[in-house]
Amino acid sequence: MFAATGYQLVKYRALLSAADVVPFAIGFVVSFVAALIAVKALIRYVARHDFRAFAWYRIALGAVVLWYFR
């Protein structure tokens, strides 16, 4: 993701200005905090539960996809 973002920034550098730094910085910080919260919640869930519900969900979703594309 970091490399793809860097590539896009270099590719479209002519369209960027100094005023774009603040929105990019805010987006980076908000995304980072949201990712930390999501990872912490997932680790807490996995520590207390197993993946049985996730397994059944994936099996059901796979069956629906196979049925749809048959």
C-alpha positions in Angstrom: 0.0 0.0 0.0 2.8 2.4 0.9 4.6 1.7 -2.5 1.3 2.1 -4.4 0.6 5.4 -2.7 4.1 6.6 -3.3 3.8 5.7 -7.0 0.5 7.6 -7.3 1.9 10.7 -5.6 4.9 10.7 -8.0 2.7 10.0 -11.0 0.2 12.8 -10.2 2.6 15.3 -8.6 1.7 18.0 -11.0 -1.9 18.0 -9.7 -0.8 18.4 -6.0 -0.1 21.6 -4.2 1.1 22.5 -0.7 -2.5 23.0 0.4 -3.0 19.2 -0.1 -0.6 18.3 2.8 -3.2 18.9 5.5 -5.9 16.7 4.1 -3.4 13.9 3.4 -2.0 14.2 7.0 -5.5 14.1 8.5 -6.4 11.1 6.4 -3.2 9.3 7.3 -3.7 9.8 11.1 -7.4 8.9 11.0 -6.6 5.7 9.0 -3.8 4.8 11.3 -6.0 5.2 14.4 -8.9 3.2 12.9 -6.5 0.4 11.9 -5.1 0.2 15.4 -8.6 0.0 16.9 -9.7 -2.7 14.4 -6.6 -4.8 15.0 -6.9 -4.5 18.8 -10.6 -5.5 18.6 -9.8 -8.5 16.4 -7.0 -9.7 18.7 -9.3 -9.3 21.7 -12.1 -11.3 19.9 -9.7 -14.1 18.8 -8.3 -14.4 22.3 -11.9 -15.0 23.7 -13.5 -16.9 20.8 -12.7 -19.4 18.1 -13.2 -19.1 14.3 -16.2 -21.5 14.1 -18.7 -18.7 13.2 -16.2 -17.3 10.6 -15.7 -20.8 9.1 -19.5 -21.4 8.7 -19.9 -17.9 7.2 -17.1 -18.6 4.7 -18.6 -22.0 3.8 -22.1 -20.5 3.3 -20.7 -17.6 1.2 -18.6 -20.1 -0.9 -21.7 -22.2 -1.6 -23.7 -19.1 -2.6 -20.9 -17.9 -4.9 -20.6 -21.4 -6.5 -24.4 -21.6 -7.0 -24.4 -18.1 -8.5 -21.7 -18.8 -11.1 -22.8 -22.4 -11.9 
